């Protein structure tokens, strides 16, 4: 049991180090330094917390996407998130928020089957036909998404949206250690596939 615990901890640490180190050169945090790409992918999260307050992860991702769009760094945005039932719709929430930031309908594509980060990243290529993208989320999330993109031969860079305060994000950051480990398992051990692909909806820019 002791040996198993040691190996498990070592694997978690190894997974996190590999993902962070292999993606750090592809992540940008200022608009001016970010290379141009035609299409951005915003990874979904709920607009509100369980207490009904604004989710800062959501708020900062939308602000980052709007800055990139209005600066001419991107010309189209895929909003990808969970819409597994009628009462919960991350893509629609992101769509509404982007419209309020002055981004036109024609520049936004909704992906309702982004149930997990893996699904969102893979669908950007397999469904929407994009092989070059900017992935927008907080840095810890972008790292994992870029690792997935690399496995699927997607030429991706990341834009790190603003992080919420440390106290606000503590639980999320703890979960991310295990999410990175699961990403390694999904990609290199069990060969996990997206839950749903469906017909192609190629975005032509």
C-alpha positions as CSV (number, residue, x, y, z in Angstrom):
1,X,0.0,0.0,0.0
2,X,2.8,2.4,0.8
3,X,4.5,1.7,-2.5
4,X,1.3,2.2,-4.3
5,X,0.7,5.6,-2.6
6,X,4.3,6.7,-3.4
7,X,3.8,5.7,-7.0
8,X,0.5,7.5,-7.2
9,X,1.9,10.7,-5.8
10,X,4.9,10.5,-8.2
11,X,2.6,10.0,-11.1
12,X,0.5,13.0,-10.2
13,X,3.6,15.2,-9.8
14,X,5.0,13.8,-13.1
15,X,1.8,14.5,-15.0
16,X,1.6,18.1,-13.7
17,X,5.3,18.9,-14.4
18,X,5.1,17.4,-17.9
19,X,2.0,19.4,-18.9
20,X,3.2,22.7,-17.4
21,X,6.7,22.5,-18.8
22,X,5.7,21.4,-22.3
23,X,3.2,24.2,-22.8
24,X,4.6,27.2,-21.0
25,X,6.3,28.7,-24.1
26,X,2.9,28.7,-26.0
27,X,1.0,30.7,-23.4
28,X,0.6,34.5,-23.7
29,X,-0.8,36.9,-21.1
30,X,-0.8,40.3,-22.9
31,X,-2.7,41.2,-26.1
32,X,0.3,42.9,-27.8
33,X,2.5,39.9,-27.4
34,X,0.0,37.4,-28.7
35,X,0.4,36.2,-32.3
36,X,-2.6,36.5,-34.6
37,X,-4.9,33.5,-35.2
38,X,-8.1,33.5,-37.1
39,X,-10.1,31.5,-34.6
40,X,-10.2,31.4,-30.8
41,X,-11.7,28.8,-28.6
42,X,-13.1,29.8,-25.2
43,X,-13.4,27.0,-22.8
44,X,-16.7,27.0,-20.9
45,X,-17.7,27.5,-17.4
46,X,-20.9,28.7,-15.7
47,X,-21.7,32.4,-15.7
48,X,-22.7,32.3,-12.0
49,X,-21.4,30.5,-8.9
50,X,-23.6,28.2,-6.8
51,X,-24.3,31.3,-4.6
52,X,-25.7,33.2,-7.6
53,X,-22.8,35.7,-7.8
54,X,-20.8,36.3,-11.0
55,X,-18.2,33.6,-11.7
56,X,-14.9,35.4,-12.1
57,X,-13.5,32.6,-14.2
58,X,-16.3,33.3,-16.7
59,X,-16.0,37.1,-16.5
60,X,-12.3,37.2,-17.1
61,X,-12.4,34.7,-20.0
62,X,-15.0,36.8,-21.8
63,X,-13.0,40.0,-21.2
64,X,-9.9,38.3,-22.6
65,X,-11.7,37.2,-25.7
66,X,-13.2,40.6,-26.3
67,X,-9.8,42.3,-26.0
68,X,-8.3,39.9,-28.5
69,X,-11.1,40.4,-30.9
70,X,-11.2,44.2,-30.8
71,X,-7.4,44.3,-31.1
72,X,-7.6,42.3,-34.4
73,X,-5.8,39.3,-33.0
74,X,-8.7,37.0,-33.8
75,X,-11.6,37.3,-36.1
76,X,-13.9,34.4,-34.9
77,X,-14.7,32.8,-31.6
78,X,-15.9,29.3,-30.8
79,X,-17.7,29.2,-27.4
80,X,-17.6,25.6,-26.2
81,X,-19.2,24.3,-23.1
82,X,-21.7,22.1,-21.4
83,X,-25.3,22.0,-22.5
84,X,-26.2,18.6,-21.2
85,X,-29.7,19.6,-20.1
86,X,-32.2,22.4,-20.9
87,X,-31.5,24.3,-17.7
88,X,-27.8,24.6,-18.1
89,X,-26.2,26.2,-21.2
90,X,-22.6,27.5,-21.0
91,X,-22.2,28.3,-24.7
92,X,-25.4,30.5,-24.7
93,X,-24.2,32.3,-21.6
94,X,-20.8,33.0,-23.3
95,X,-22.6,34.1,-26.5
96,X,-24.8,36.6,-24.7
97,X,-21.8,38.0,-22.8
98,X,-19.7,38.4,-25.9
99,X,-22.5,40.2,-27.7
100,X,-22.6,42.7,-24.9
101,X,-18.9,43.3,-25.4
102,X,-19.6,44.4,-29.0
103,X,-18.7,41.1,-30.8
104,X,-21.2,40.4,-33.7
105,X,-23.3,37.3,-34.0
106,X,-21.5,36.4,-37.2
107,X,-18.1,36.1,-35.4
108,X,-19.3,33.6,-32.9
109,X,-19.9,29.8,-33.2
110,X,-21.6,27.9,-30.4
111,X,-20.4,24.4,-29.5
112,X,-23.0,22.8,-27.3
113,X,-21.1,19.5,-26.8
114,X,-18.0,20.8,-25.0
115,X,-18.7,18.6,-22.0
116,X,-15.1,18.4,-21.0
117,X,-11.9,20.2,-22.0
118,X,-11.0,17.2,-24.2
119,X,-14.3,17.4,-26.0
120,X,-13.9,21.2,-26.6
121,X,-10.4,20.9,-28.0
122,X,-10.9,17.9,-30.2
123,X,-14.2,19.2,-31.6
124,X,-12.6,22.4,-32.6
125,X,-10.7,20.4,-35.2
126,X,-12.9,17.4,-35.9
127,X,-16.2,19.2,-36.1
128,X,-15.3,22.8,-36.9
129,X,-12.3,22.2,-39.0
130,X,-9.8,24.3,-37.2
131,X,-6.1,23.2,-37.1
132,X,-4.8,26.6,-35.7
133,X,-6.4,28.2,-32.7
134,X,-5.9,30.4,-29.7
135,X,-7.3,28.7,-26.5
136,X,-8.7,31.2,-24.0
137,X,-9.0,30.3,-20.3
138,X,-7.0,30.8,-17.1
139,X,-3.4,29.6,-17.3
140,X,-3.8,26.4,-15.3
141,X,-6.6,25.4,-17.6
142,X,-4.9,26.5,-20.8
143,X,-1.9,24.3,-20.0
144,X,-4.1,21.2,-20.0
145,X,-5.9,22.2,-23.1
146,X,-2.7,22.8,-25.0
147,X,-1.4,19.5,-24.0
148,X,-4.5,17.9,-25.4
149,X,-4.3,20.0,-28.6
150,X,-0.7,18.8,-29.1
151,X,-1.7,15.2,-29.0
152,X,-4.3,15.8,-31.7
153,X,-1.9,17.7,-33.9
154,X,-3.6,21.1,-33.5
155,X,-1.4,24.1,-33.9
156,X,-2.6,25.9,-30.7
157,X,-1.4,28.7,-28.5
158,X,-3.0,29.8,-25.3
159,X,-4.1,33.2,-23.9
160,X,-4.1,33.3,-20.1
161,X,-7.1,35.2,-18.9
162,X,-6.9,37.0,-15.6
163,X,-6.9,34.7,-12.5
164,X,-9.3,35.3,-9.7
165,X,-7.9,35.9,-6.2
166,X,-6.1,33.0,-4.7
167,X,-8.7,32.4,-1.9
168,X,-11.4,32.4,-4.6
169,X,-9.6,29.8,-6.7
170,X,-8.1,27.5,-4.2
171,X,-10.4,24.5,-4.7
172,X,-10.3,24.8,-8.4
173,X,-6.5,24.8,-8.4
174,X,-6.4,21.7,-6.2
175,X,-8.8,19.9,-8.6
176,X,-6.6,20.9,-11.5
177,X,-3.7,18.8,-10.2
178,X,-5.9,15.7,-10.6
179,X,-7.4,17.0,-13.9
180,X,-3.9,17.1,-15.4
181,X,-3.2,13.6,-14.2
182,X,-6.5,12.4,-15.7
183,X,-5.5,14.2,-19.0
184,X,-2.4,12.1,-19.2
185,X,-4.4,8.9,-18.5
186,X,-7.0,9.8,-21.0
187,X,-4.6,10.6,-23.8
188,X,-1.8,8.0,-23.3
189,X,-3.4,5.1,-21.4
190,X,-7.1,4.7,-22.1
191,X,-7.2,6.7,-25.4
192,X,-10.4,8.6,-24.3
193,X,-12.5,10.1,-27.0
194,X,-15.0,12.9,-27.0
195,X,-18.5,12.0,-25.9
196,X,-20.1,13.3,-29.1
197,X,-18.8,14.5,-32.4
198,X,-21.7,14.5,-34.9
199,X,-21.7,16.1,-38.3
200,X,-19.1,18.6,-39.4
201,X,-19.8,22.4,-39.2
202,X,-16.7,23.8,-40.9
203,X,-15.9,27.4,-40.0
204,X,-14.5,29.2,-43.1
205,X,-12.8,32.5,-42.3
